[in-house]
Amino acid sequence: MTMLTPRTPAKLAPPGPSRRERKAAELQARTRLTGERLAGISARPAVQVLQEVDTSPAGLTHAEASLRLERHGPNTIAHERAPRWYLRLAKAYWNPFIAVLVFLAAVMYWQDPADPGVVILSVMVGISGLLRFWQEFRSGRAADALKKLVTTTCAVQRRAGSGSAPTTFEVPMDQVVPGDVVKLAAGDLIPADLRIVTAKDLGVSQAALSGESLPVAKADTRVQDLGQQETSDPVEADNLVLMGTSVTSGTATGVVVATGADTYFGSMADSLVGERPQTNFDTGVRKVSFLLIRFMLVMVPVVFMINGFTKGDWDEAFLFGIAVAVGLTPEMLPMVVSANLARGAVAMSRRKVVVKRLGAIQNLGAMDVLCTDKTGTLTEDRIVLDRHLDVHGNEDGEVLEYGYLNARFQTGLKNLMDQAVIDRVDEAEEVVVDARFSMVDEIPFDFARRRMSVVLARNPLVGDVGQREHIMITKGAVEEVLDLCTHLTDRGERVELTEQLRWHVTRIAEDNNRQGLRVLAVATRTIDTPRETYTVADEDGLTLVGFLAFLDPPKADAARALTGLADKGITVKVVTGDNDLVAARVCADVGIDVGQVVLGPETDALDDTELRVLAARTTVFAKVNPVQKARIVRALQAGGHTVGFLGDGINDAAALRDADVGISVDTAVDIARESADIILLEKDLTVLEQGVVQGRTTFGNTIKYIKMTASSNFGNVFSVLVASAFIPFQPMLAIMLLVQNLVYDISQLATPWDRMDEEYLRRPRNWDAKGIGRFMVTIGPVSSIFDISMFLIMWHVFAANSEASQSLFQSGWFIEGLLSQTLIVHMIRTRKIPFIQSRASWPVMAMTVLAVLTGLWLPFSPLAPSLGFVALPASYFPWLIGVLLAYCTLTQLVKTWYIRRFDAWL
């Protein structure tokens, strides 16, 4: 007998990576490969690089440049392109509720082309989609208007022919090609990735790529340079300058080694366009939509079957089932959401905020974690002189005076720190020196020495005919200047610089570095034998005077803005590419609890679970690259947070796209603006705080409508089920149900203009599909209790208990149902006691009155016969008032219990 071996169940394959994870991996791979290629270029001699790109120091000929432009394409990077208007219009109608309504309208039209319900549903669908389309179209145009409408050019060296002399031309940046020789000067944008061929005193702002606020010094280079030691990060290479950065000082010539999508900038931008990940808002709307649709798919067949079996008229049961489906569908949800978002966008535009994607408004209200760079957000994005210290770390006016003399008299391009010293003195009027000194000579700054010196003549006093004394003032990097010092000034005395004193002053500088300050040393030398010219060899035997310490200062209102965000339940995390010491100092100054600063490379060693734990407890991340920023955002989202990201550089673009709400500024690089959902016209956290409040108001009014409509519709359908089972006629005609729904929904169009209680605005608000379902089945049956009470009143008190009197029964329930639905708005819109502790805005009050009057008027109007209504006796209305008062009282009691039980309401 053959033994059958039991089959081992096949192991399920682990789920593949999500689209977002694949996109992140693609970005990381592209950026890594581009970085490796550029790193190799930086390590090779300049002459070899020129040969590899088939050019020479004289540049390309015009003919060669034209051929390469055809081969490589324009020097542009990938951009988000706004969809054509008809695609955007179609997308505005892509909504599950609209799909349900279109289907129901089609069924009603198939049954009876003259059915007024078809027109009612068509109007609802049309207005909702058009409103959303118009608002997003208008916002998109406003965002596009922020782009600079100028053509940026660069200086390129080209030749007319192979034997011609090179000439420098200004050409549009998009026409730069590999092999072009570009000349750079202070203020120029870097048009492509360049290998520096020659450079002198070159300083480059790389904030858009690295997030570092201060300019970076590049090496002085000659054509014969042999390259440098290969680095893993091309941003740090001394002989590379990359697209997206700009020149702050000095001059250079470089050969283009990559353009467009092949650049380091482009490798990131190209992976950032296309379909965006699902945000918190998208997910929430989808969950709520399908919760209500699933409920409808269960309830409608039940109603249809009960009516068919109990009444025997299956055609009428089918029409009634369709009407119930419409009654269960919050058909105005797309319209109310669109109106809410549109109103929010308009309100935010008055507060210097452009909303590009309407869903971002509600995400802004749901945001409980904000990741932000520090430069320009927490700081003023400028360099100021923070301290001028003597050798013991005490404030000393003499140090400021010598620093001012050095900065004022130099003739070269003044860098940001020179200007900061001048501004400090000019503002405070602490030093008046111009008349006491005159310029003799200077030894300019270079990045090899990392210092510069001026030689001044002390002007003689009136009547003094002696030879004028010369004094050299040197300012530069602490270690470079200290190596040239033999003495220091201690309390006005010139003292020999011993090893112990050298250790002491070094520690003073390092202490300030640890506080996030950029420190320069100031030293002097009195020239015994004055002459007219001086050289680097004269920078010797200096006397250390003290230190100048610089900082990008915190904004005056940053601490208050952070407190405001914290009061709103938002945790701020600083995610910056800048130095960890600088980041820690700035954060501490604005009141952020820094804790342990985590560096970007540290996150690479962690898996997703470990990073999620680390991200939750860490406040400051420093020296992070674009991939690490995006990964931190995703880790926070995986921890259940709704994450906002505020950034303005190419290094922020990936994180901006992955965040639930991406926030940028109008001065940001193009790809950052395009990746963002919201653009601030002022980089200010106070503006953002106002946006958060508006977002929560918008969310509150939207969820208010959903809960009111879902609970009242559920109650109505539950009442219909009971009535259908025990009453020998339809409890309400299908057209009555549609009219009741239409009047109620029109009254709800004022919801976007309602106010929210202050308590509601203090916490982040998020979608909770389970909470909506729980609310619906708790509050909905309360209305059914009083619907059934009205059934009994109409049946027993008014004898509406036969088919002959069914119109009286239906008219009585119509008014009670509409008025209870309308009044419940005021019960649900607040946790407080309505009309006493919290009152709705006047538009909501006005629409409530209008709906009540319409409901009372219809049974007595000329429309009554065509709609199936009959006039009600006067004795009906005291019963109606009693039922409504009891309904409001019980609802308030249930609300109090619900809040205590679940600690939630809206």
C-alpha positions in Angstrom: 0.0 0.0 0.0 1.4 3.3 -1.0 1.7 5.8 1.8 0.5 9.3 0.9 2.7 12.0 2.4 0.8 14.9 3.7 1.4 18.0 1.6 3.0 20.9 3.4 0.9 24.0 2.9 2.7 26.4 0.6 4.0 29.4 2.4 2.4 32.7 1.3 4.8 35.0 -0.4 5.3 38.2 1.5 3.5 41.1 0.0 5.6 43.1 -2.5 6.7 46.6 -1.9 4.0 49.4 -2.2 4.1 51.9 -5.0 5.4 54.5 -2.6 8.2 52.2 -1.5 9.1 51.4 -5.1 9.2 55.2 -5.8 11.4 55.8 -2.9 13.7 53.0 -3.9 13.9 54.4 -7.4 14.8 57.8 -6.1 17.4 56.4 -3.9 18.9 54.3 -6.6 19.0 57.1 -9.2 20.5 59.5 -6.8 23.1 57.0 -5.6 24.2 56.2 -9.2 24.3 59.8 -10.2 26.3 60.6 -7.0 28.8 57.8 -7.7 29.3 59.0 -11.3 29.9 62.6 -10.1 32.2 61.4 -7.3 34.3 59.6 -9.9 34.6 62.8 -11.9 35.7 64.8 -8.9 38.5 62.3 -8.3 39.9 62.5 -11.9 42.2 65.3 -13.2 40.5 68.2 -14.9 42.4 67.5 -18.1 41.1 64.0 -18.2 37.5 65.2 -17.6 37.8 67.6 -20.4 38.9 64.8 -22.7 36.0 62.6 -21.5 33.4 65.1 -22.5 35.2 65.9 -25.7 35.9 69.5 -25.2 38.8 71.9 -24.3 39.4 74.8 -22.0 38.4 77.1 -24.9 35.0 75.5 -25.0 32.8 74.0 -27.8 32.1 75.5 -31.2 28.6 76.7 -32.0 28.1 73.8 -34.4 29.1 71.2 -31.7 26.8 72.9 -29.2 23.9 72.6 -31.6 24.5 68.9 -32.3 24.8 68.2 -28.6 21.6 70.1 -27.8 19.8 67.8 -30.3 21.4 64.7 -28.8 21.0 65.5 -25.1 17.9 67.6 -25.3 17.2 70.9 -23.4 18.8 71.4 -20.0 15.6 71.1 -18.0 14.4 68.9 -15.3 11.1 67.0 -14.9 8.2 69.1 -13.8 4.7 68.4 -12.8 2.4 69.3 -15.6 -1.2 70.3 -14.8 -3.7 68.0 -16.4 -5.8 69.4 -19.2 -9.0 71.0 -18.2 -11.2 68.2 -19.4 -9.2 65.6 -17.5 -9.4 67.8 -14.4 -13.1 68.1 -14.9 -13.5 64.3 -15.3 -11.5 63.8 -12.1 -13.8 66.2 -10.2 -16.7 63.7 -10.9 -14.6 60.7 -9.9 -16.3 60.0 -6.5 -18.1 56.9 -5.2 -21.2 58.9 -4.1 -21.5 60.6 -7.5 -21.2 57.1 -9.1 -24.0 55.8 -6.9 -26.2 58.8 -7.8 -25.5 58.6 -11.5 -26.5 54.9 -11.3 -29.7 55.6 -9.4 -30.6 58.4 -11.8 -30.1 56.1 -14.7 -32.3 53.4 -13.1 -35.0 56.0 -12.4 -34.8 57.3 -16.0 -35.2 53.8 -17.3 -38.3 53.3 -15.2 -39.8 56.6 -16.0 -38.1 59.3 -18.1 -40.5 61.9 -16.7 -39.6 61.2 -13.1 -38.7 64.5 -11.4 -36.1 62.6 -9.3 -33.9 62.2 -12.3 -33.7 66.0 -12.6 -33.1 66.4 -8.9 -30.2 63.9 -8.9 -28.7 65.4 -12.1 -28.6 68.9 -10.6 -26.9 67.6 -7.4 -24.3 65.7 -9.4 -23.6 68.6 -11.8 -23.2 71.3 -9.2 -21.0 69.2 -7.0 -18.5 68.4 -9.7 -18.4 71.8 -11.3 -17.8 73.5 -7.9 -14.8 71.2 -7.2 -13.4 71.6 -10.7 -13.6 75.4 -10.7 -11.9 75.8 -7.3 -9.0 73.4 -8.1 -8.6 75.0 -11.6 -8.5 78.5 -10.0 -6.0 77.4 -7.3 -3.8 75.8 -10.0 -3.6 79.0 -11.9 -2.7 80.9 -8.8 0.1 78.5 -8.1 1.4 78.7 -11.6 1.5 82.5 -11.4 4.1 82.2 -8.6 6.7 81.0 -11.1 9.2 83.5 -12.2 8.4 84.6 -15.8 12.0 85.4 -16.7 14.6 83.7 -18.8 17.7 82.9 -16.8 21.0 82.9 -18.7 24.6 82.0 -17.9 28.0 82.9 -19.4 29.3 80.2 -21.7 32.6 80.2 -23.6 32.2 79.1 -27.2 34.0 79.4 -30.5 32.9 80.2 -34.0 35.1 77.4 -35.5 37.8 75.0 -34.5 40.6 77.5 -35.0 38.8 80.6 -33.6 39.4 82.3 -30.4 36.9 81.7 -27.6 34.2 84.3 -26.9 31.9 84.5 -23.9 28.2 84.5 -24.6 25.1 84.8 -22.5 22.9 81.8 -23.4 19.6 80.6 -21.8 20.2 77.9 -19.2 18.1 75.4 -21.1 20.6 75.5 -24.0 23.6 74.6 -22.0 25.1 71.2 -23.2 27.6 68.7 -21.9 31.1 70.0 -22.7 30.3 73.6 -22.4 32.8 75.7 -20.5 30.8 78.0 -18.1 32.2 81.1 -16.4 30.9 81.8 -12.9 30.9 84.9 -10.7 29.2 86.0 -7.5 25.4 85.9 -7.8 25.3 83.4 -10.7 23.0 80.3 -10.6 24.9 77.1 -11.4 23.2 76.0 -14.7 24.2 72.3 -14.7 26.6 69.9 -12.9 30.1 71.3 -13.4 33.6 70.0 -12.8 35.6 73.1 -11.8 38.6 73.8 -14.1 39.8 77.0 -12.4 38.5 78.7 -9.3 39.5 81.5 -7.0 37.9 82.3 -3.7 34.8 80.4 -4.8 31.9 80.2 -2.3 28.7 78.4 -3.1 25.3 78.4 -1.5 24.1 74.7 -1.5 21.1 75.2 0.8 18.7 74.0 -1.9 20.5 70.6 -2.1 21.9 70.1 1.4 19.9 72.5 3.6 23.1 74.1 5.0 22.5 77.7 5.6 26.0 79.1 5.3 27.9 79.1 2.0 30.4 76.3 1.3 34.0 77.1 0.3 35.3 75.3 -2.8 39.0 74.7 -3.4 41.1 77.1 -5.4 41.7 75.1 -8.6 44.0 75.3 -11.6 43.6 73.5 -15.0 46.4 71.1 -14.0 44.7 69.9 -10.8 44.8 66.2 -10.3 41.4 65.8 -8.7 40.7 65.0 -5.1 40.1 62.1 -2.9 36.8 60.5 -4.0 33.9 61.3 -1.7 30.6 59.5 -1.4 28.6 62.7 -1.5 29.1 65.0 -4.6 27.7 67.9 -2.7 30.8 67.8 -0.5 33.3 67.6 -3.3 35.6 70.7 -3.4 35.9 70.7 -7.2 32.2 70.2 -8.2 29.4 72.6 -8.4 25.9 71.3 -8.9 22.7 72.5 -10.6 20.3 74.2 -8.1 23.1 75.9 -6.2 24.4 79.5 -6.6 27.7 81.4 -6.3 28.1 83.7 -3.3 31.7 84.8 -3.8 34.7 84.4 -6.0 35.0 83.3 -9.6 35.4 80.0 -11.4 35.4 78.3 -14.8 33.8 74.9 -15.1 33.1 72.2 -17.7 29.5 70.9 -17.9 29.5 67.1 -17.2 25.8 66.6 -16.9 22.6 68.5 -17.9 18.8 68.1 -17.3 17.7 64.8 -15.9 21.3 63.5 -15.7 22.3 66.1 -13.1 22.2 65.3 -9.4 19.3 67.8 -9.1 17.5 66.2 -12.0 18.0 62.6 -10.7 15.9 63.6 -7.7 13.3 65.7 -9.6 12.7 63.1 -12.3 11.6 60.5 -9.7 9.2 63.0 -8.0 6.7 63.6 -10.7 3.7 61.4 -11.5 1.0 59.9 -9.3 1.1 61.0 -5.7 0.6 58.6 -2.7 -2.8 58.4 -1.0 -3.1 61.1 1.8 -4.9 60.9 5.0 -7.8 62.9 3.5 -8.1 60.5 0.5 -8.0 57.5 2.7 -10.6 58.9 5.1 -13.1 59.9 2.4 -12.7 56.5 0.8 -13.3 54.6 4.0 -16.4 56.7 4.9 -17.8 56.5 1.4 -17.5 52.7 1.3 -18.9 52.3 4.8 -22.1 54.1 3.8 -22.2 52.4 0.4 -21.9 48.9 2.1 -24.7 49.9 4.5 -26.9 51.0 1.6 -26.2 47.7 -0.3 -27.5 45.8 2.8 -30.5 48.0 3.7 -32.0 48.7 0.3 -32.5 45.0 -0.7 -34.1 44.4 2.7 -36.5 47.3 2.3 -37.3 46.2 -1.3 -38.0 42.6 -0.2 -40.2 43.6 2.8 -42.3 46.0 0.7 -42.6 43.5 -2.2 -43.8 40.7 0.1 -46.1 42.8 2.3 -47.6 45.0 -0.3 -47.5 42.7 -3.4 -46.6 45.5 -5.8 -43.1 44.8 -6.8 -42.8 47.7 -9.3 -43.8 50.1 -6.5 -41.4 48.3 -4.1 -38.6 48.7 -6.6 -39.2 52.5 -7.0 -39.4 52.8 -3.2 -36.2 50.9 -2.8 -34.5 53.3 -5.2 -35.8 56.2 -3.2 -34.5 54.6 0.0 -31.1 54.2 -1.7 -31.1 57.9 -2.5 -32.2 58.7 1.1 -29.3 56.6 2.4 -26.8 58.3 0.1 -25.4 61.6 1.4 -25.7 62.9 -2.1 -24.7 66.4 -1.1 -21.4 65.1 0.5 -19.3 65.9 -2.6 -20.9 69.3 -2.8 -20.6 70.1 0.9 -17.0 68.9 0.9 -16.2 70.9 -2.2 -18.0 74.0 -0.7 -16.1 73.5 2.6 -12.8 73.2 0.9 -13.5 76.1 -1.5 -14.5 78.4 1.3 -11.4 77.2 3.3 -9.1 78.0 0.3 -10.6 81.5 -0.1 -10.2 82.2 3.6 -6.6 80.9 3.6 -5.7 83.0 0.5 -6.6 86.1 2.6 -3.9 84.8 5.0 -1.1 84.5 2.5 -1.7 80.9 1.7 -2.3 79.4 -1.8 -4.0 76.0 -1.7 -3.0 73.9 -4.7 -4.9 70.7 -3.7 -8.2 71.1 -1.9 -7.9 67.9 0.1 -4.8 69.4 1.8 -6.9 71.8 3.8 -8.4 69.0 5.8 -5.1 67.2 6.1 -3.7 70.4 7.5 -6.4 70.3 10.2 -5.7 66.6 10.9 -1.9 67.2 11.1 -0.4 66.3 14.5 3.3 66.3 13.5 5.0 69.0 11.5 8.4 68.4 10.1 10.2 71.5 9.1 13.6 72.8 8.1 15.0 75.5 10.4 16.4 78.0 7.9 13.9 80.7 7.2 11.2 79.0 9.3 12.7 79.1 12.8 15.4 81.5 11.7 15.6 84.8 9.8 17.7 83.2 7.0 20.4 85.8 7.4 23.7 85.8 9.2 24.2 88.2 12.2 27.0 88.8 14.6 25.9 87.2 17.8 28.9 87.8 20.1 32.3 89.6 20.1 34.4 88.0 22.8 37.9 88.5 24.3 40.2 85.5 24.9 38.3 84.7 28.1 34.9 84.6 26.4 33.7 88.0 27.7 32.0 90.6 25.5 34.7 93.1 24.4 34.2 96.2 22.3 37.8 96.3 21.1 37.2 92.9 19.3 34.2 94.4 17.6 36.2 97.4 16.5 39.0 95.4 15.0 36.5 93.1 13.3 34.7 96.1 11.9 38.0 97.6 10.6 38.8 94.4 8.8 35.4 94.1 7.2 35.0 97.8 6.3 38.4 98.4 4.6 38.7 95.2 2.5 38.1 95.9 -1.2 37.0 92.5 -2.3 33.5 91.1 -2.3 32.2 91.2 1.3 30.8 87.8 2.4 27.8 87.4 4.7 29.9 87.5 7.9 31.7 90.7 6.9 28.4 92.3 6.2 27.0 91.1 9.5 29.8 92.8 11.4 29.3 96.1 9.4 25.5 95.9 10.0 26.0 95.4 13.7 28.2 98.4 14.1 26.2 100.6 11.8 22.9 99.8 13.7 24.4 100.2 17.1 26.7 103.1 16.2 29.2 101.6 18.6 32.4 102.3 16.6 33.3 105.4 14.6 36.6 104.6 12.9 36.8 105.7 9.3 38.4 109.0 10.1 41.0 107.5 12.4 42.4 105.1 9.8 43.3 104.9 6.1 43.9 102.0 3.8 47.4 100.9 3.0 47.2 97.4 1.6 45.3 94.1 1.9 46.0 90.4 1.6 42.7 89.0 0.1 40.9 85.9 1.4 41.5 82.6 -0.2 40.2 79.2 0.8 43.6 77.7 1.3 44.6 80.2 4.0 41.0 80.7 5.2 41.7 84.2 6.4 42.2 87.8 5.1 44.1 90.8 6.3 44.0 94.5 5.9 46.9 96.9 6.7 45.8 100.3 7.9 47.6 103.5 8.8 46.6 105.1 12.0 46.0 108.7 11.0 48.1 111.3 13.0 46.5 113.5 15.5 46.3 117.3 14.7 49.8 118.7 15.1 51.5 115.3 15.1 54.1 115.2 12.4 55.6 111.8 13.2 55.4 108.8 10.9 52.0 107.1 10.8 51.8 103.7 12.4 50.7 100.7 10.4 48.5 98.0 11.9 47.6 94.6 10.3 44.2 93.2 11.2 43.6 89.5 10.3 40.3 87.7 10.5 39.7 84.1 9.7 39.2 80.5 10.8 40.3 80.0 14.4 42.9 77.3 13.8 44.5 79.1 10.8 44.8 82.4 12.7 45.9 80.9 15.9 48.8 79.1 14.2 50.2 82.6 13.3 49.8 84.1 16.8 52.6 84.4 19.3 50.8 86.6 21.8 47.3 87.5 23.0 45.7 90.5 24.5 44.6 89.8 28.1 42.8 92.7 29.8 44.7 95.3 27.7 48.1 93.7 28.2 50.0 91.9 25.4 50.9 88.4 26.9 52.9 85.6 25.4 50.8 82.8 24.0 51.8 79.8 26.0 50.6 76.2 25.3 48.3 76.5 28.3 46.8 79.7 27.0 46.6 78.3 23.5 44.5 75.4 25.0 42.4 77.9 26.9 41.5 80.1 23.9 40.9 77.0 21.7 38.4 75.7 24.3 36.6 79.1 24.3 36.2 78.8 20.5 35.0 75.2 20.7 32.5 76.0 23.4 30.9 78.6 21.1 31.0 76.1 18.2 29.2 73.6 20.3 26.5 76.2 20.8 25.9 76.3 17.1 27.9 79.4 16.3 30.3 80.0 13.5 33.5 81.4 15.1 36.2 83.5 13.5 39.4 84.7 15.2 40.6 88.3 15.1 44.3 89.1 15.5 46.5 92.2 15.0 50.1 93.1 14.4 51.8 96.5 14.7 54.3 96.9 11.8 57.6 98.3 13.0 58.9 99.2 9.5 55.9 100.6 7.6 55.9 100.1 3.8 53.4 100.4 0.9 52.9 96.6 0.1 52.5 93.5 2.2 52.4 89.8 1.4 51.2 86.5 3.0 54.6 86.2 4.6 53.8 89.3 6.8 50.9 87.4 8.4 53.1 86.3 11.2 53.8 87.2 14.8 50.2 88.1 15.4 48.5 89.0 18.6 45.1 87.3 19.2 42.5 89.9 20.2 39.4 87.7 20.5 36.6 86.0 18.6 33.6 86.9 16.5 30.7 84.5 16.7 27.9 84.4 14.1 24.4 82.9 13.9 21.4 82.7 11.7 19.2 84.2 14.4 15.8 82.8 15.5 12.8 84.7 14.3 11.3 86.9 17.0 7.9 85.2 16.8 9.2 81.6 16.3 8.8 80.7 19.9 5.3 82.1 20.1 4.3 80.3 16.9 5.7 77.0 18.2 3.8 77.5 21.4 0.6 78.1 19.3 1.2 74.9 17.4 1.8 73.0 20.5 -1.4 74.3 22.0 -3.2 73.0 18.9 -1.7 69.5 19.6 1.0 69.7 16.9 4.4 68.3 17.6 7.2 70.1 15.6 10.2 68.1 14.5 13.1 69.8 12.8 14.5 67.8 9.9 17.5 69.7 8.4 20.5 69.1 6.2 22.5 71.6 8.3 25.0 71.0 11.0 23.8 69.2 14.2 25.3 71.8 16.5 23.7 74.7 14.7 20.4 72.9 14.5 20.5 72.2 18.3 21.3 75.8 19.2 18.6 77.3 17.1 16.0 74.8 18.4 17.0 75.4 22.0 16.7 79.2 21.4 13.1 78.9 20.2 12.1 76.6 23.0 12.2 73.2 21.4 13.2 70.4 23.7 16.1 69.2 21.6 17.0 65.9 23.4 19.3 63.7 21.4 20.0 65.0 17.9 20.0 62.2 15.4 22.1 62.4 12.2 20.9 61.3 8.8 23.5 58.5 8.3 22.4 57.0 11.6 18.9 56.3 10.2 20.3 54.3 7.3 21.4 51.6 9.7 17.8 51.1 11.0 15.0 49.0 9.5 11.5 50.6 9.2 10.3 49.4 12.6 13.4 50.7 14.4 13.1 54.0 12.6 9.4 54.3 13.5 10.3 54.1 17.2 13.2 56.5 16.8 11.2 59.0 14.8 8.5 59.1 17.4 10.9 60.1 20.3 13.3 62.3 18.3 12.7 66.0 17.9 15.8 67.1 15.8 17.3 65.3 12.8 20.4 66.9 11.3 22.6 66.3 8.2 19.8 64.4 6.5 19.7 63.9 2.7 16.5 63.9 0.6 15.9 60.1 0.8 16.3 60.1 4.6 13.9 63.0 5.0 11.2 61.1 3.0 11.9 58.0 5.0 11.5 59.8 8.3 8.1 61.2 7.1 6.9 57.7 6.1 8.1 56.3 9.5 6.0 58.9 11.3 3.0 58.1 9.2 3.5 54.4 9.9 3.2 55.3 13.6 -0.3 56.6 13.0 0.5 60.3 12.6 -0.8 62.7 10.1 2.4 64.4 8.9 3.0 67.8 7.4 6.3 68.8 5.9 7.5 72.4 5.3 10.4 72.8 3.0 11.6 74.8 0.0 14.6 73.0 -1.6 15.1 70.2 -4.0 16.3 68.2 -1.0 12.8 68.6 0.4 10.8 67.6 -2.7 10.5 63.8 -1.9 9.4 64.4 1.6 6.9 67.1 0.4 5.2 64.5 -1.8 5.2 61.7 0.7 3.7 63.9 3.5 0.0 64.0 4.1 0.3 67.8 3.5 3.3 69.2 1.7 3.9 72.9 2.5 6.3 75.1 0.6 6.9 78.9 0.0 6.6 81.1 -3.1 10.4 81.5 -3.2 11.1 77.8 -3.2 12.7 76.0 -6.1 10.2 74.9 -8.8 10.2 71.2 -8.0 9.5 72.0 -4.3 6.6 74.3 -5.2 5.2 71.6 -7.5 5.5 68.9 -5.0 3.7 70.9 -2.3 0.0 70.9 -1.6 0.0 74.3 0.0 2.2 77.3 -0.7 2.9 80.0 1.9 3.5 83.5 0.5 5.4 84.1 3.7 7.6 81.6 5.3 6.1 81.9 8.8 4.8 79.4 11.3 2.2 81.9 12.5 0.7 81.9 9.0 0.7 78.1 9.1 -1.0 78.1 12.5 -3.8 80.1 11.1 -4.1 77.6 8.2 -4.3 74.8 10.7 -7.3 76.5 12.5 -9.0 77.0 9.1 -8.3 73.3 8.2 -9.9 72.1 11.4 -12.9 74.3 10.9 -13.3 72.9 7.4 -12.9 69.3 8.7 -15.3 69.9 11.5 -18.0 71.2 9.2 -17.5 68.4 6.8 -17.6 65.7 9.5 -20.6 67.5 11.0 -22.5 67.0 7.7 -21.5 63.4 7.4 -22.6 62.5 10.9 -25.8 64.4 10.7 -26.8 63.0 7.4 -25.7 59.4 8.1 -27.4 59.2 11.4 -30.7 60.9 10.2 -30.7 58.8 7.1 -30.1 55.6 9.1 -32.9 56.6 11.4 -35.3 57.2 8.5 -34.5 53.9 6.8 -34.9 52.1 10.2 -38.3 53.7 10.5 -39.2 52.7 7.0 -38.3 49.1 7.8 -40.6 49.1 10.8 -43.4 50.9 8.9 -43.1 48.6 5.8 -43.5 45.5 8.0 -46.6 46.6 9.9 -48.4 49.3 7.7 -50.5 48.1 4.8 -49.4 50.9 2.5 -46.2 52.8 1.7 -45.3 54.9 4.8 -44.1 57.6 2.3 -44.2 57.9 -1.4 -40.8 57.7 -3.3 -41.3 61.3 -4.5 -41.9 62.5 -1.0 -38.7 60.8 0.2 -36.8 62.5 -2.6 -38.3 65.9 -1.8 -37.6 65.5 1.9 -34.0 64.6 1.1 -33.6 67.6 -1.3 -35.0 70.2 1.2 -32.8 68.8 4.0 -29.7 68.7 1.8 -30.2 72.2 0.5 -30.5 73.4 4.1 -27.1 71.8 4.7 -25.4 73.9 2.1 -24.9 76.5 4.8 -22.8 74.1 6.8 -19.4 75.4 5.4 -20.2 78.8 6.9 -20.9 77.4 10.4 -18.5 78.1 13.3 -16.7 75.5 15.4 -16.4 75.5 19.2 -13.0 76.7 20.5 -12.5 73.4 22.3 -12.8 71.5 19.0 -10.1 73.5 17.3 -7.5 72.7 20.0 -6.8 69.1 18.9 -5.9 67.5 15.5 -8.9 66.0 13.8 -8.7 62.8 11.8 -11.0 60.6 9.8 -12.5 57.8 11.8 -14.8 55.5 9.7 -15.5 53.3 12.7 -16.5 56.3 14.8 -18.9 57.4 12.1 -20.5 54.0 11.9 -20.8 53.9 15.7 -22.3 57.4 15.8 -24.8 56.4 13.1 -26.1 53.3 14.8 -26.3 55.1 18.2 -27.9 58.4 17.3 -29.9 57.2 14.3 -32.4 54.9 16.2 -33.2 57.9 18.5 -35.0 59.5 15.6 -36.7 56.2 14.8 -38.3 56.2 18.3 -40.1 59.4 17.6 -40.9 58.5 14.0 -42.6 55.4 15.3 -44.3 57.6 17.9 -45.6 59.8 15.1 -46.8 56.6 13.3 -48.8 55.6 16.3 -50.2 59.2 16.7 -51.2 59.3 13.0 -52.7 55.8 13.2 -54.6 56.0 16.5 -55.2 59.8 17.1 -55.9 60.8 13.5 -57.3 57.5 12.2 -54.8 57.4 9.3 -54.9 53.6 9.3 -56.2 52.6 5.9 -55.2 53.0 2.2 -57.9 55.6 1.9 -56.2 57.8 4.5 -52.6 57.0 3.6 -51.9 60.5 2.2 -52.7 62.0 5.7 -50.4 59.5 7.3 -47.6 60.2 4.8 -48.0 64.0 5.1 -47.8 63.8 8.9 -44.7 61.7 8.8 -43.1 63.9 6.1 -43.3 67.0 8.2 -42.2 65.3 11.4 -39.3 63.6 9.6 -38.1 66.8 7.9 -38.3 69.0 11.0 -36.6 66.4 13.2 -33.8 66.0 10.6 -33.4 69.8 10.4 -33.5 70.4 14.2 -31.0 67.6 14.9 -28.4 69.6 13.0 -28.3 71.9 16.0 -28.0 69.0 18.4 -25.2 67.3 16.6 -23.1 70.4 15.6 -21.7 70.9 19.1 -20.9 68.9 22.2 -22.6 71.7 24.2 -26.2 72.5 24.8 -27.5 74.0 21.5 -28.9 77.5 21.4 -27.7 78.1 25.1 -24.0 77.2 25.2 -23.3 77.2 21.5 -25.2 78.8 18.7 -24.8 78.1 15.0 -23.8 80.9 12.5 -26.5 83.0 11.0 -26.4 81.3 7.6 -27.1 77.9 9.3 -29.9 79.5 11.4 -31.4 81.1 8.3 -31.3 77.8 6.3 -32.9 75.9 9.2 -35.8 78.4 9.4 -36.2 78.1 5.6 -36.2 74.3 5.6 -38.8 74.2 8.5 -41.1 76.8 6.7 -40.8 74.8 3.4 -41.7 71.6 5.2 -44.7 73.2 6.8 -45.8 74.9 3.6 -45.6 72.0 1.2 -48.7 70.0 2.4 -50.8 73.2 2.0 -49.1 74.4 -1.2 -50.4 74.2 -4.8 -47.7 71.5 -5.3 -49.4 69.2 -2.7 -51.6 67.2 -5.0 -48.8 66.4 -7.5 -46.6 65.3 -4.6 -49.3 63.3 -2.9 -49.7 65.6 0.2 -52.9 66.6 1.9 -53.5 69.4 4.4 -53.1 68.5 8.0 -55.5 69.5 10.8 -54.6 72.2 13.3 -54.7 69.6 16.1 -51.7 67.9 14.5 -49.2 70.6 15.4 -49.4 70.5 19.2 -48.6 66.8 18.9 -45.7 67.7 16.5 -44.3 70.2 18.9 -44.4 67.7 21.8 -42.7 65.0 19.7 -39.9 67.4 18.6 -39.3 68.7 22.1 -39.1 65.1 23.4 -36.8 64.2 20.5 -34.4 67.1 21.3 -34.4 66.2 25.0 -33.6 62.5 24.5 -31.0 63.3 21.9 -29.2 65.7 24.4 -29.3 62.9 27.0 -27.9 60.3 24.6 -25.2 62.8 23.5 -24.1 63.3 27.1 -23.9 59.6 27.6 -22.1 59.1 24.3 -19.4 61.7 25.1 -18.8 60.1 28.5 -18.6 56.7 27.0 -16.4 57.3 24.0 -14.8 60.7 24.8 -15.7 61.8 21.3 -18.5 63.6 19.4 -17.6 65.2 16.1 
